[in-house]
């Protein structure tokens, strides 16, 4: 399974999860593309070590989140940058304007969370179970539940 063709197939099948991680952890389209490429590179570097002990998506999320957090830490060391016309960047491809507005508001709120909270929320929104999130993040399932409860409270306060 550890061939170039298998890797390309897996990336194509799961590229949505890489884009979502990149979007949540960046503020501009250029940074999103850079992070996407970095995640794919890291996945390629680690592909030979994948042992099929978990789902491929679990393994990919773990690498993507670790890469994104590392990327974010590097960016923090560079200093703050202001993105150009953020209103035009990172727009989801949604026809319904109400859904689009809600989606943009949710992404804006998620971007304000800390690195760990972003990852947990992203996995939760992807429909991952507490056990799957625990496997990816290294937390216990009950800790994931506690953290999600706190995150939901934090987001509810920001929405109201």
Number of C-alpha atoms within 10 A of each C-alpha: 10 11 10 11 10 12 17 13 12 14 18 10 11 15 14 11 18 23 17 16 24 27 21 22 24 20 19 20 18 12 17 22 15 14 24 22 15 17 25 20 13 16 22 16 10 13 18 12 10 15 10 9 8 12 11 14 17 18 19 25 23 19 20 26 25 19 22 26 19 13 19 16 12 11 14 11 8 9 7 8 10 8 13 11 8 12 9 9 13 16 14 12 7 11 8 8 9 10 12 15 14 11 15 16 13 13 18 13 16 20 17 13 17 11 19 14 18 22 26 23 21 21 23 16 9 11 11 16 14 20 15 20 25 18 16 23 21 12 15 15 17 12 13 23 18 12 17 17 12 13 18 13 12 13 16 11 9 9 10 5
